[in-house]
Amino acid sequence: MTEKEKLEMAHIEEVIGKILRIGVGISCAVMIFGFLLFLITGKSGYQGDEFPTQLSSIFQGITQIRPFAFLMAGLFLLILTPILRVVVSIYSFARERDKLYVGITIVVLCILLFAMMLGAG
């Protein structure tokens, strides 16, 4: 591996680290906002033990400033953070021309997305 390739890989690893930190930070901020909104209003924004589980209901709840919608959005963002890391890893392995790891990482991404779809149903 040349010096240029090593520097590029170090840069990609740095980007991956930033993605993880920023993703966790944003998801925490959204959840804290939802929690504070819940503490201020004393209400979840939903009837009884109901809460949003579908993306459309989460987005709708956010537009209506419902505390539990913000909490669920924060959790969803937290789940998406490592998925984004896998996507960046695919790019990284492709830049290295490492076909084996590109293939393995694509399979991992497909498994993650499939599991999310099964969980949403």
Jmol script that loads the backbone (N, CA, C; Angstrom):
load data "model"
ATOM      1  N   MET A   1       0.842  -1.173   0.000  1.00  0.00           N
ATOM      2  CA  MET A   1       0.000   0.000   0.000  1.00  0.00           C
ATOM      3  C   MET A   1       0.891   1.241   0.000  1.00  0.00           C
ATOM      4  N   THR A   2       0.601   2.146  -0.900  1.00  0.00           N
ATOM      5  CA  THR A   2       1.413   3.354  -1.012  1.00  0.00           C
ATOM      6  C   THR A   2       1.072   4.326   0.112  1.00  0.00           C
ATOM      7  N   GLU A   3       1.909   5.322   0.263  1.00  0.00           N
ATOM      8  CA  GLU A   3       1.697   6.350   1.295  1.00  0.00           C
ATOM      9  C   GLU A   3       0.400   7.111   1.041  1.00  0.00           C
ATOM     10  N   LYS A   4       0.106   7.372  -0.233  1.00  0.00           N
ATOM     11  CA  LYS A   4      -1.128   8.070  -0.594  1.00  0.00           C
ATOM     12  C   LYS A   4      -2.356   7.251  -0.190  1.00  0.00           C
ATOM     13  N   GLU A   5      -2.294   5.951  -0.448  1.00  0.00           N
ATOM     14  CA  GLU A   5      -3.408   5.070  -0.088  1.00  0.00           C
ATOM     15  C   GLU A   5      -3.579   5.001   1.434  1.00  0.00           C
ATOM     16  N   LYS A   6      -2.462   4.970   2.159  1.00  0.00           N
ATOM     17  CA  LYS A   6      -2.529   4.946   3.622  1.00  0.00           C
ATOM     18  C   LYS A   6      -3.176   6.220   4.155  1.00  0.00           C
ATOM     19  N   LEU A   7      -2.790   7.353   3.575  1.00  0.00           N
ATOM     20  CA  LEU A   7      -3.384   8.627   4.000  1.00  0.00           C
ATOM     21  C   LEU A   7      -4.876   8.671   3.685  1.00  0.00           C
ATOM     22  N   GLU A   8      -5.250   8.156   2.516  1.00  0.00           N
ATOM     23  CA  GLU A   8      -6.661   8.137   2.141  1.00  0.00           C
ATOM     24  C   GLU A   8      -7.459   7.241   3.073  1.00  0.00           C
ATOM     25  N   MET A   9      -6.899   6.091   3.434  1.00  0.00           N
ATOM     26  CA  MET A   9      -7.590   5.182   4.351  1.00  0.00           C
ATOM     27  C   MET A   9      -7.719   5.805   5.738  1.00  0.00           C
ATOM     28  N   ALA A  10      -6.685   6.493   6.174  1.00  0.00           N
ATOM     29  CA  ALA A  10      -6.754   7.176   7.468  1.00  0.00           C
ATOM     30  C   ALA A  10      -7.841   8.241   7.446  1.00  0.00           C
ATOM     31  N   HIS A  11      -7.953   8.937   6.305  1.00  0.00           N
ATOM     32  CA  HIS A  11      -9.000   9.954   6.158  1.00  0.00           C
ATOM     33  C   HIS A  11     -10.388   9.316   6.199  1.00  0.00           C
ATOM     34  N   ILE A  12     -10.554   8.192   5.521  1.00  0.00           N
ATOM     35  CA  ILE A  12     -11.855   7.511   5.512  1.00  0.00           C
ATOM     36  C   ILE A  12     -12.210   7.018   6.914  1.00  0.00           C
ATOM     37  N   GLU A  13     -11.232   6.502   7.645  1.00  0.00           N
ATOM     38  CA  GLU A  13     -11.488   6.063   9.016  1.00  0.00           C
ATOM     39  C   GLU A  13     -11.875   7.241   9.899  1.00  0.00           C
ATOM     40  N   GLU A  14     -11.260   8.380   9.650  1.00  0.00           N
ATOM     41  CA  GLU A  14     -11.607   9.600  10.386  1.00  0.00           C
ATOM     42  C   GLU A  14     -13.038  10.023  10.072  1.00  0.00           C
ATOM     43  N   VAL A  15     -13.430   9.937   8.813  1.00  0.00           N
ATOM     44  CA  VAL A  15     -14.797  10.273   8.404  1.00  0.00           C
ATOM     45  C   VAL A  15     -15.795   9.329   9.065  1.00  0.00           C
ATOM     46  N   ILE A  16     -15.468   8.038   9.100  1.00  0.00           N
ATOM     47  CA  ILE A  16     -16.346   7.059   9.745  1.00  0.00           C
ATOM     48  C   ILE A  16     -16.519   7.403  11.227  1.00  0.00           C
ATOM     49  N   GLY A  17     -15.440   7.756  11.897  1.00  0.00           N
ATOM     50  CA  GLY A  17     -15.516   8.152  13.307  1.00  0.00           C
ATOM     51  C   GLY A  17     -16.390   9.381  13.504  1.00  0.00           C
ATOM     52  N   LYS A  18     -16.246  10.354  12.611  1.00  0.00           N
ATOM     53  CA  LYS A  18     -17.069  11.568  12.706  1.00  0.00           C
ATOM     54  C   LYS A  18     -18.544  11.244  12.481  1.00  0.00           C
ATOM     55  N   ILE A  19     -18.817  10.361  11.516  1.00  0.00           N
ATOM     56  CA  ILE A  19     -20.206   9.966  11.245  1.00  0.00           C
ATOM     57  C   ILE A  19     -20.825   9.365  12.500  1.00  0.00           C
ATOM     58  N   LEU A  20     -20.092   8.484  13.156  1.00  0.00           N
ATOM     59  CA  LEU A  20     -20.617   7.848  14.365  1.00  0.00           C
ATOM     60  C   LEU A  20     -20.844   8.871  15.476  1.00  0.00           C
ATOM     61  N   ARG A  21     -19.891   9.761  15.693  1.00  0.00           N
ATOM     62  CA  ARG A  21     -20.040  10.774  16.744  1.00  0.00           C
ATOM     63  C   ARG A  21     -21.190  11.726  16.442  1.00  0.00           C
ATOM     64  N   ILE A  22     -21.268  12.197  15.203  1.00  0.00           N
ATOM     65  CA  ILE A  22     -22.326  13.133  14.830  1.00  0.00           C
ATOM     66  C   ILE A  22     -23.692  12.452  14.897  1.00  0.00           C
ATOM     67  N   GLY A  23     -23.776  11.222  14.416  1.00  0.00           N
ATOM     68  CA  GLY A  23     -25.043  10.484  14.449  1.00  0.00           C
ATOM     69  C   GLY A  23     -25.551  10.285  15.867  1.00  0.00           C
ATOM     70  N   VAL A  24     -24.655   9.880  16.760  1.00  0.00           N
ATOM     71  CA  VAL A  24     -25.040   9.684  18.158  1.00  0.00           C
ATOM     72  C   VAL A  24     -25.412  11.017  18.791  1.00  0.00           C
ATOM     73  N   GLY A  25     -24.660  12.057  18.478  1.00  0.00           N
ATOM     74  CA  GLY A  25     -24.961  13.385  19.038  1.00  0.00           C
ATOM     75  C   GLY A  25     -26.322  13.911  18.604  1.00  0.00           C
ATOM     76  N   ILE A  26     -26.610  13.790  17.323  1.00  0.00           N
ATOM     77  CA  ILE A  26     -27.899  14.266  16.820  1.00  0.00           C
ATOM     78  C   ILE A  26     -29.041  13.445  17.413  1.00  0.00           C
ATOM     79  N   SER A  27     -28.886  12.134  17.444  1.00  0.00           N
ATOM     80  CA  SER A  27     -29.960  11.298  17.992  1.00  0.00           C
ATOM     81  C   SER A  27     -30.180  11.603  19.471  1.00  0.00           C
ATOM     82  N   CYS A  28     -29.113  11.832  20.221  1.00  0.00           N
ATOM     83  CA  CYS A  28     -29.258  12.198  21.640  1.00  0.00           C
ATOM     84  C   CYS A  28     -29.955  13.537  21.790  1.00  0.00           C
ATOM     85  N   ALA A  29     -29.591  14.505  20.958  1.00  0.00           N
ATOM     86  CA  ALA A  29     -30.225  15.827  21.032  1.00  0.00           C
ATOM     87  C   ALA A  29     -31.720  15.729  20.743  1.00  0.00           C
ATOM     88  N   VAL A  30     -32.093  14.940  19.752  1.00  0.00           N
ATOM     89  CA  VAL A  30     -33.515  14.774  19.407  1.00  0.00           C
ATOM     90  C   VAL A  30     -34.254  14.096  20.561  1.00  0.00           C
ATOM     91  N   MET A  31     -33.642  13.068  21.152  1.00  0.00           N
ATOM     92  CA  MET A  31     -34.290  12.376  22.264  1.00  0.00           C
ATOM     93  C   MET A  31     -34.389  13.269  23.502  1.00  0.00           C
ATOM     94  N   ILE A  32     -33.351  14.043  23.773  1.00  0.00           N
ATOM     95  CA  ILE A  32     -33.402  14.968  24.913  1.00  0.00           C
ATOM     96  C   ILE A  32     -34.494  16.005  24.699  1.00  0.00           C
ATOM     97  N   PHE A  33     -34.617  16.528  23.477  1.00  0.00           N
ATOM     98  CA  PHE A  33     -35.681  17.477  23.179  1.00  0.00           C
ATOM     99  C   PHE A  33     -37.050  16.840  23.436  1.00  0.00           C
ATOM    100  N   GLY A  34     -37.234  15.619  22.959  1.00  0.00           N
ATOM    101  CA  GLY A  34     -38.501  14.912  23.184  1.00  0.00           C
ATOM    102  C   GLY A  34     -38.766  14.682  24.652  1.00  0.00           C
ATOM    103  N   PHE A  35     -37.736  14.324  25.414  1.00  0.00           N
ATOM    104  CA  PHE A  35     -37.896  14.092  26.840  1.00  0.00           C
ATOM    105  C   PHE A  35     -38.248  15.384  27.571  1.00  0.00           C
ATOM    106  N   LEU A  36     -37.550  16.464  27.227  1.00  0.00           N
ATOM    107  CA  LEU A  36     -37.858  17.756  27.855  1.00  0.00           C
ATOM    108  C   LEU A  36     -39.276  18.210  27.501  1.00  0.00           C
ATOM    109  N   LEU A  37     -39.671  18.012  26.263  1.00  0.00           N
ATOM    110  CA  LEU A  37     -41.028  18.349  25.833  1.00  0.00           C
ATOM    111  C   LEU A  37     -42.046  17.533  26.634  1.00  0.00           C
ATOM    112  N   PHE A  38     -41.735  16.268  26.867  1.00  0.00           N
ATOM    113  CA  PHE A  38     -42.614  15.410  27.674  1.00  0.00           C
ATOM    114  C   PHE A  38     -42.695  15.923  29.108  1.00  0.00           C
ATOM    115  N   LEU A  39     -41.544  16.318  29.679  1.00  0.00           N
ATOM    116  CA  LEU A  39     -41.544  16.834  31.044  1.00  0.00           C
ATOM    117  C   LEU A  39     -42.324  18.144  31.152  1.00  0.00           C
ATOM    118  N   ILE A  40     -42.202  19.004  30.153  1.00  0.00           N
ATOM    119  CA  ILE A  40     -42.880  20.304  30.172  1.00  0.00           C
ATOM    120  C   ILE A  40     -44.386  20.135  30.021  1.00  0.00           C
ATOM    121  N   THR A  41     -44.802  19.321  29.048  1.00  0.00           N
ATOM    122  CA  THR A  41     -46.232  19.171  28.772  1.00  0.00           C
ATOM    123  C   THR A  41     -46.896  18.137  29.679  1.00  0.00           C
ATOM    124  N   GLY A  42     -46.132  17.164  30.131  1.00  0.00           N
ATOM    125  CA  GLY A  42     -46.702  16.092  30.938  1.00  0.00           C
ATOM    126  C   GLY A  42     -47.509  15.095  30.125  1.00  0.00           C
ATOM    127  N   LYS A  43     -47.439  15.209  28.806  1.00  0.00           N
ATOM    128  CA  LYS A  43     -48.208  14.327  27.922  1.00  0.00           C
ATOM    129  C   LYS A  43     -47.291  13.766  26.847  1.00  0.00           C
ATOM    130  N   SER A  44     -47.644  12.559  26.392  1.00  0.00           N
ATOM    131  CA  SER A  44     -46.860  11.922  25.342  1.00  0.00           C
ATOM    132  C   SER A  44     -47.236  12.443  23.956  1.00  0.00           C
ATOM    133  N   GLY A  45     -48.453  12.985  23.860  1.00  0.00           N
ATOM    134  CA  GLY A  45     -48.957  13.425  22.566  1.00  0.00           C
ATOM    135  C   GLY A  45     -49.822  12.365  21.906  1.00  0.00           C
ATOM    136  N   TYR A  46     -49.986  11.219  22.590  1.00  0.00           N
ATOM    137  CA  TYR A  46     -50.762  10.102  22.052  1.00  0.00           C
ATOM    138  C   TYR A  46     -51.730   9.599  23.116  1.00  0.00           C
ATOM    139  N   GLN A  47     -52.776   8.924  22.671  1.00  0.00           N
ATOM    140  CA  GLN A  47     -53.791   8.376  23.567  1.00  0.00           C
ATOM    141  C   GLN A  47     -53.295   7.101  24.242  1.00  0.00           C
ATOM    142  N   GLY A  48     -53.532   6.968  25.524  1.00  0.00           N
ATOM    143  CA  GLY A  48     -53.232   5.738  26.250  1.00  0.00           C
ATOM    144  C   GLY A  48     -51.804   5.265  26.087  1.00  0.00           C
ATOM    145  N   ASP A  49     -51.653   3.986  25.725  1.00  0.00           N
ATOM    146  CA  ASP A  49     -50.314   3.409  25.543  1.00  0.00           C
ATOM    147  C   ASP A  49     -49.889   3.392  24.077  1.00  0.00           C
ATOM    148  N   GLU A  50     -50.501   4.236  23.280  1.00  0.00           N
ATOM    149  CA  GLU A  50     -50.182   4.342  21.852  1.00  0.00           C
ATOM    150  C   GLU A  50     -48.903   5.169  21.669  1.00  0.00           C
ATOM    151  N   PHE A  51     -48.096   4.791  20.687  1.00  0.00           N
ATOM    152  CA  PHE A  51     -46.921   5.577  20.318  1.00  0.00           C
ATOM    153  C   PHE A  51     -46.563   5.256  18.873  1.00  0.00           C
ATOM    154  N   PRO A  52     -45.843   6.165  18.194  1.00  0.00           N
ATOM    155  CA  PRO A  52     -45.557   5.965  16.770  1.00  0.00           C
ATOM    156  C   PRO A  52     -44.485   4.901  16.556  1.00  0.00           C
ATOM    157  N   THR A  53     -44.748   4.032  15.589  1.00  0.00           N
ATOM    158  CA  THR A  53     -43.749   3.012  15.248  1.00  0.00           C
ATOM    159  C   THR A  53     -43.387   3.031  13.765  1.00  0.00           C
ATOM    160  N   GLN A  54     -44.214   3.620  12.939  1.00  0.00           N
ATOM    161  CA  GLN A  54     -43.950   3.714  11.506  1.00  0.00           C
ATOM    162  C   GLN A  54     -43.292   5.065  11.209  1.00  0.00           C
ATOM    163  N   LEU A  55     -42.450   5.095  10.187  1.00  0.00           N
ATOM    164  CA  LEU A  55     -41.782   6.359   9.827  1.00  0.00           C
ATOM    165  C   LEU A  55     -42.782   7.469   9.548  1.00  0.00           C
ATOM    166  N   SER A  56     -43.853   7.144   8.842  1.00  0.00           N
ATOM    167  CA  SER A  56     -44.845   8.175   8.510  1.00  0.00           C
ATOM    168  C   SER A  56     -45.487   8.744   9.768  1.00  0.00           C
ATOM    169  N   SER A  57     -45.786   7.885  10.750  1.00  0.00           N
ATOM    170  CA  SER A  57     -46.408   8.388  11.982  1.00  0.00           C
ATOM    171  C   SER A  57     -45.396   9.161  12.831  1.00  0.00           C
ATOM    172  N   ILE A  58     -44.126   8.789  12.758  1.00  0.00           N
ATOM    173  CA  ILE A  58     -43.095   9.542  13.477  1.00  0.00           C
ATOM    174  C   ILE A  58     -42.971  10.941  12.882  1.00  0.00           C
ATOM    175  N   PHE A  59     -42.890  11.030  11.532  1.00  0.00           N
ATOM    176  CA  PHE A  59     -42.786  12.340  10.892  1.00  0.00           C
ATOM    177  C   PHE A  59     -44.025  13.189  11.145  1.00  0.00           C
ATOM    178  N   GLN A  60     -45.182  12.560  11.091  1.00  0.00           N
ATOM    179  CA  GLN A  60     -46.423  13.288  11.360  1.00  0.00           C
ATOM    180  C   GLN A  60     -46.426  13.802  12.806  1.00  0.00           C
ATOM    181  N   GLY A  61     -45.986  12.970  13.745  1.00  0.00           N
ATOM    182  CA  GLY A  61     -45.927  13.385  15.146  1.00  0.00           C
ATOM    183  C   GLY A  61     -44.936  14.513  15.377  1.00  0.00           C
ATOM    184  N   ILE A  62     -43.831  14.507  14.630  1.00  0.00           N
ATOM    185  CA  ILE A  62     -42.854  15.598  14.760  1.00  0.00           C
ATOM    186  C   ILE A  62     -43.458  16.911  14.273  1.00  0.00           C
ATOM    187  N   THR A  63     -44.192  16.852  13.169  1.00  0.00           N
ATOM    188  CA  THR A  63     -44.813  18.091  12.663  1.00  0.00           C
ATOM    189  C   THR A  63     -45.869  18.617  13.633  1.00  0.00           C
ATOM    190  N   GLN A  64     -46.425  17.723  14.461  1.00  0.00           N
ATOM    191  CA  GLN A  64     -47.423  18.124  15.451  1.00  0.00           C
ATOM    192  C   GLN A  64     -46.796  18.332  16.836  1.00  0.00           C
ATOM    193  N   ILE A  65     -45.473  18.311  16.901  1.00  0.00           N
ATOM    194  CA  ILE A  65     -44.698  18.522  18.132  1.00  0.00           C
ATOM    195  C   ILE A  65     -45.163  17.582  19.252  1.00  0.00           C
ATOM    196  N   ARG A  66     -45.170  16.294  18.962  1.00  0.00           N
ATOM    197  CA  ARG A  66     -45.541  15.290  19.964  1.00  0.00           C
ATOM    198  C   ARG A  66     -44.265  14.705  20.578  1.00  0.00           C
ATOM    199  N   PRO A  67     -44.152  14.750  21.910  1.00  0.00           N
ATOM    200  CA  PRO A  67     -42.914  14.306  22.568  1.00  0.00           C
ATOM    201  C   PRO A  67     -42.468  12.888  22.198  1.00  0.00           C
ATOM    202  N   PHE A  68     -43.382  11.925  22.212  1.00  0.00           N
ATOM    203  CA  PHE A  68     -42.979  10.554  21.912  1.00  0.00           C
ATOM    204  C   PHE A  68     -42.490  10.405  20.469  1.00  0.00           C
ATOM    205  N   ALA A  69     -42.988  11.220  19.569  1.00  0.00           N
ATOM    206  CA  ALA A  69     -42.509  11.171  18.188  1.00  0.00           C
ATOM    207  C   ALA A  69     -41.034  11.570  18.127  1.00  0.00           C
ATOM    208  N   PHE A  70     -40.643  12.565  18.925  1.00  0.00           N
ATOM    209  CA  PHE A  70     -39.237  12.971  18.961  1.00  0.00           C
ATOM    210  C   PHE A  70     -38.372  11.877  19.584  1.00  0.00           C
ATOM    211  N   LEU A  71     -38.887  11.239  20.622  1.00  0.00           N
ATOM    212  CA  LEU A  71     -38.134  10.131  21.231  1.00  0.00           C
ATOM    213  C   LEU A  71     -37.929   9.003  20.233  1.00  0.00           C
ATOM    214  N   MET A  72     -38.973   8.641  19.510  1.00  0.00           N
ATOM    215  CA  MET A  72     -38.860   7.566  18.520  1.00  0.00           C
ATOM    216  C   MET A  72     -37.950   7.975  17.354  1.00  0.00           C
ATOM    217  N   ALA A  73     -38.014   9.237  16.951  1.00  0.00           N
ATOM    218  CA  ALA A  73     -37.133   9.713  15.878  1.00  0.00           C
ATOM    219  C   ALA A  73     -35.676   9.627  16.311  1.00  0.00           C
ATOM    220  N   GLY A  74     -35.398   9.981  17.557  1.00  0.00           N
ATOM    221  CA  GLY A  74     -34.040   9.872  18.079  1.00  0.00           C
ATOM    222  C   GLY A  74     -33.544   8.438  18.081  1.00  0.00           C
ATOM    223  N   LEU A  75     -34.418   7.506  18.468  1.00  0.00           N
ATOM    224  CA  LEU A  75     -34.045   6.095  18.433  1.00  0.00           C
ATOM    225  C   LEU A  75     -33.802   5.621  17.010  1.00  0.00           C
ATOM    226  N   PHE A  76     -34.653   6.066  16.099  1.00  0.00           N
ATOM    227  CA  PHE A  76     -34.483   5.684  14.691  1.00  0.00           C
ATOM    228  C   PHE A  76     -33.153   6.209  14.150  1.00  0.00           C
ATOM    229  N   LEU A  77     -32.816   7.456  14.469  1.00  0.00           N
ATOM    230  CA  LEU A  77     -31.530   8.013  14.031  1.00  0.00           C
ATOM    231  C   LEU A  77     -30.360   7.242  14.637  1.00  0.00           C
ATOM    232  N   LEU A  78     -30.509   6.817  15.885  1.00  0.00           N
ATOM    233  CA  LEU A  78     -29.461   6.042  16.525  1.00  0.00           C
ATOM    234  C   LEU A  78     -29.262   4.704  15.825  1.00  0.00           C
ATOM    235  N   ILE A  79     -30.351   4.100  15.378  1.00  0.00           N
ATOM    236  CA  ILE A  79     -30.265   2.834  14.643  1.00  0.00           C
ATOM    237  C   ILE A  79     -29.635   3.053  13.261  1.00  0.00           C
ATOM    238  N   LEU A  80     -29.943   4.175  12.631  1.00  0.00           N
ATOM    239  CA  LEU A  80     -29.402   4.450  11.297  1.00  0.00           C
ATOM    240  C   LEU A  80     -27.901   4.760  11.298  1.00  0.00           C
ATOM    241  N   THR A  81     -27.372   5.216  12.420  1.00  0.00           N
ATOM    242  CA  THR A  81     -25.963   5.613  12.484  1.00  0.00           C
ATOM    243  C   THR A  81     -25.011   4.474  12.098  1.00  0.00           C
ATOM    244  N   PRO A  82     -25.114   3.285  12.679  1.00  0.00           N
ATOM    245  CA  PRO A  82     -24.193   2.225  12.244  1.00  0.00           C
ATOM    246  C   PRO A  82     -24.466   1.742  10.819  1.00  0.00           C
ATOM    247  N   ILE A  83     -25.710   1.884  10.368  1.00  0.00           N
ATOM    248  CA  ILE A  83     -26.012   1.504   8.984  1.00  0.00           C
ATOM    249  C   ILE A  83     -25.270   2.433   8.026  1.00  0.00           C
ATOM    250  N   LEU A  84     -25.248   3.727   8.356  1.00  0.00           N
ATOM    251  CA  LEU A  84     -24.490   4.679   7.549  1.00  0.00           C
ATOM    252  C   LEU A  84     -23.003   4.345   7.579  1.00  0.00           C
ATOM    253  N   ARG A  85     -22.529   3.858   8.704  1.00  0.00           N
ATOM    254  CA  ARG A  85     -21.128   3.457   8.809  1.00  0.00           C
ATOM    255  C   ARG A  85     -20.835   2.288   7.866  1.00  0.00           C
ATOM    256  N   VAL A  86     -21.770   1.349   7.747  1.00  0.00           N
ATOM    257  CA  VAL A  86     -21.595   0.221   6.838  1.00  0.00           C
ATOM    258  C   VAL A  86     -21.540   0.716   5.396  1.00  0.00           C
ATOM    259  N   VAL A  87     -22.385   1.686   5.055  1.00  0.00           N
ATOM    260  CA  VAL A  87     -22.385   2.241   3.698  1.00  0.00           C
ATOM    261  C   VAL A  87     -21.039   2.896   3.396  1.00  0.00           C
ATOM    262  N   VAL A  88     -20.513   3.658   4.341  1.00  0.00           N
ATOM    263  CA  VAL A  88     -19.212   4.301   4.139  1.00  0.00           C
ATOM    264  C   VAL A  88     -18.112   3.244   4.044  1.00  0.00           C
ATOM    265  N   SER A  89     -18.250   2.155   4.774  1.00  0.00           N
ATOM    266  CA  SER A  89     -17.262   1.070   4.693  1.00  0.00           C
ATOM    267  C   SER A  89     -17.272   0.431   3.310  1.00  0.00           C
ATOM    268  N   ILE A  90     -18.447   0.296   2.716  1.00  0.00           N
ATOM    269  CA  ILE A  90     -18.523  -0.241   1.342  1.00  0.00           C
ATOM    270  C   ILE A  90     -17.722   0.657   0.405  1.00  0.00           C
ATOM    271  N   TYR A  91     -17.915   1.960   0.542  1.00  0.00           N
ATOM    272  CA  TYR A  91     -17.166   2.920  -0.278  1.00  0.00           C
ATOM    273  C   TYR A  91     -15.660   2.765  -0.029  1.00  0.00           C
ATOM    274  N   SER A  92     -15.293   2.634   1.233  1.00  0.00           N
ATOM    275  CA  SER A  92     -13.886   2.511   1.596  1.00  0.00           C
ATOM    276  C   SER A  92     -13.258   1.265   0.969  1.00  0.00           C
ATOM    277  N   PHE A  93     -13.944   0.137   1.072  1.00  0.00           N
ATOM    278  CA  PHE A  93     -13.414  -1.098   0.488  1.00  0.00           C
ATOM    279  C   PHE A  93     -13.385  -1.028  -1.031  1.00  0.00           C
ATOM    280  N   ALA A  94     -14.351  -0.347  -1.617  1.00  0.00           N
ATOM    281  CA  ALA A  94     -14.358  -0.190  -3.078  1.00  0.00           C
ATOM    282  C   ALA A  94     -13.153   0.647  -3.527  1.00  0.00           C
ATOM    283  N   ARG A  95     -12.834   1.678  -2.736  1.00  0.00           N
ATOM    284  CA  ARG A  95     -11.666   2.507  -3.067  1.00  0.00           C
ATOM    285  C   ARG A  95     -10.373   1.689  -2.993  1.00  0.00           C
ATOM    286  N   GLU A  96     -10.338   0.721  -2.079  1.00  0.00           N
ATOM    287  CA  GLU A  96      -9.169  -0.146  -1.943  1.00  0.00           C
ATOM    288  C   GLU A  96      -9.153  -1.243  -3.006  1.00  0.00           C
ATOM    289  N   ARG A  97     -10.254  -1.363  -3.736  1.00  0.00           N
ATOM    290  CA  ARG A  97     -10.443  -2.419  -4.727  1.00  0.00           C
ATOM    291  C   ARG A  97     -10.420  -3.809  -4.078  1.00  0.00           C
ATOM    292  N   ASP A  98     -10.994  -3.879  -2.881  1.00  0.00           N
ATOM    293  CA  ASP A  98     -11.068  -5.142  -2.150  1.00  0.00           C
ATOM    294  C   ASP A  98     -12.459  -5.732  -2.370  1.00  0.00           C
ATOM    295  N   LYS A  99     -12.586  -6.516  -3.432  1.00  0.00           N
ATOM    296  CA  LYS A  99     -13.889  -7.039  -3.848  1.00  0.00           C
ATOM    297  C   LYS A  99     -14.501  -7.959  -2.790  1.00  0.00           C
ATOM    298  N   LEU A 100     -13.685  -8.729  -2.118  1.00  0.00           N
ATOM    299  CA  LEU A 100     -14.200  -9.649  -1.104  1.00  0.00           C
ATOM    300  C   LEU A 100     -14.912  -8.873   0.010  1.00  0.00           C
ATOM    301  N   TYR A 101     -14.248  -7.852   0.532  1.00  0.00           N
ATOM    302  CA  TYR A 101     -14.844  -7.092   1.630  1.00  0.00           C
ATOM    303  C   TYR A 101     -16.002  -6.218   1.161  1.00  0.00           C
ATOM    304  N   VAL A 102     -15.973  -5.759  -0.070  1.00  0.00           N
ATOM    305  CA  VAL A 102     -17.133  -5.047  -0.619  1.00  0.00           C
ATOM    306  C   VAL A 102     -18.334  -5.986  -0.616  1.00  0.00           C
ATOM    307  N   GLY A 103     -18.126  -7.196  -1.101  1.00  0.00           N
ATOM    308  CA  GLY A 103     -19.213  -8.175  -1.142  1.00  0.00           C
ATOM    309  C   GLY A 103     -19.737  -8.520   0.240  1.00  0.00           C
ATOM    310  N   ILE A 104     -18.820  -8.778   1.178  1.00  0.00           N
ATOM    311  CA  ILE A 104     -19.229  -9.113   2.542  1.00  0.00           C
ATOM    312  C   ILE A 104     -19.998  -7.958   3.172  1.00  0.00           C
ATOM    313  N   THR A 105     -19.519  -6.752   2.982  1.00  0.00           N
ATOM    314  CA  THR A 105     -20.166  -5.588   3.589  1.00  0.00           C
ATOM    315  C   THR A 105     -21.521  -5.318   2.950  1.00  0.00           C
ATOM    316  N   ILE A 106     -21.650  -5.566   1.675  1.00  0.00           N
ATOM    317  CA  ILE A 106     -22.967  -5.425   1.025  1.00  0.00           C
ATOM    318  C   ILE A 106     -23.944  -6.448   1.594  1.00  0.00           C
ATOM    319  N   VAL A 107     -23.470  -7.671   1.829  1.00  0.00           N
ATOM    320  CA  VAL A 107     -24.329  -8.689   2.447  1.00  0.00           C
ATOM    321  C   VAL A 107     -24.752  -8.242   3.855  1.00  0.00           C
ATOM    322  N   VAL A 108     -23.820  -7.696   4.623  1.00  0.00           N
ATOM    323  CA  VAL A 108     -24.144  -7.190   5.962  1.00  0.00           C
ATOM    324  C   VAL A 108     -25.194  -6.085   5.872  1.00  0.00           C
ATOM    325  N   LEU A 109     -25.028  -5.161   4.916  1.00  0.00           N
ATOM    326  CA  LEU A 109     -26.002  -4.090   4.736  1.00  0.00           C
ATOM    327  C   LEU A 109     -27.374  -4.650   4.380  1.00  0.00           C
ATOM    328  N   CYS A 110     -27.417  -5.618   3.497  1.00  0.00           N
ATOM    329  CA  CYS A 110     -28.696  -6.233   3.116  1.00  0.00           C
ATOM    330  C   CYS A 110     -29.358  -6.904   4.314  1.00  0.00           C
ATOM    331  N   ILE A 111     -28.570  -7.576   5.135  1.00  0.00           N
ATOM    332  CA  ILE A 111     -29.113  -8.222   6.326  1.00  0.00           C
ATOM    333  C   ILE A 111     -29.672  -7.177   7.294  1.00  0.00           C
ATOM    334  N   LEU A 112     -28.950  -6.090   7.496  1.00  0.00           N
ATOM    335  CA  LEU A 112     -29.428  -5.021   8.373  1.00  0.00           C
ATOM    336  C   LEU A 112     -30.741  -4.428   7.862  1.00  0.00           C
ATOM    337  N   LEU A 113     -30.790  -4.137   6.565  1.00  0.00           N
ATOM    338  CA  LEU A 113     -32.001  -3.547   5.991  1.00  0.00           C
ATOM    339  C   LEU A 113     -33.169  -4.519   6.044  1.00  0.00           C
ATOM    340  N   PHE A 114     -32.907  -5.798   5.770  1.00  0.00           N
ATOM    341  CA  PHE A 114     -33.944  -6.825   5.839  1.00  0.00           C
ATOM    342  C   PHE A 114     -34.473  -6.950   7.268  1.00  0.00           C
ATOM    343  N   ALA A 115     -33.579  -6.930   8.249  1.00  0.00           N
ATOM    344  CA  ALA A 115     -33.998  -7.026   9.648  1.00  0.00           C
ATOM    345  C   ALA A 115     -34.845  -5.820  10.044  1.00  0.00           C
ATOM    346  N   MET A 116     -34.476  -4.647   9.543  1.00  0.00           N
ATOM    347  CA  MET A 116     -35.280  -3.451   9.837  1.00  0.00           C
ATOM    348  C   MET A 116     -36.673  -3.574   9.231  1.00  0.00           C
ATOM    349  N   MET A 117     -36.757  -4.092   8.021  1.00  0.00           N
ATOM    350  CA  MET A 117     -38.063  -4.252   7.386  1.00  0.00           C
ATOM    351  C   MET A 117     -38.914  -5.270   8.132  1.00  0.00           C
ATOM    352  N   LEU A 118     -38.285  -6.355   8.591  1.00  0.00           N
ATOM    353  CA  LEU A 118     -39.032  -7.355   9.354  1.00  0.00           C
ATOM    354  C   LEU A 118     -39.528  -6.773  10.678  1.00  0.00           C
ATOM    355  N   GLY A 119     -38.691  -5.964  11.308  1.00  0.00           N
ATOM    356  CA  GLY A 119     -39.066  -5.352  12.589  1.00  0.00           C
ATOM    357  C   GLY A 119     -40.162  -4.321  12.435  1.00  0.00           C
ATOM    358  N   ALA A 120     -40.242  -3.677  11.267  1.00  0.00           N
ATOM    359  CA  ALA A 120     -41.256  -2.645  11.034  1.00  0.00           C
ATOM    360  C   ALA A 120     -42.619  -3.272  10.784  1.00  0.00           C
ATOM    361  N   GLY A 121     -42.671  -4.532  10.397  1.00  0.00           N
ATOM    362  CA  GLY A 121     -43.915  -5.179  10.032  1.00  0.00           C
ATOM    363  C   GLY A 121     -44.657  -5.702  11.166  1.00  0.00           C
TER     364      GLY A 121
END
end "model"
wireframe off; spacefill off
backbone 0.3
color backbone group
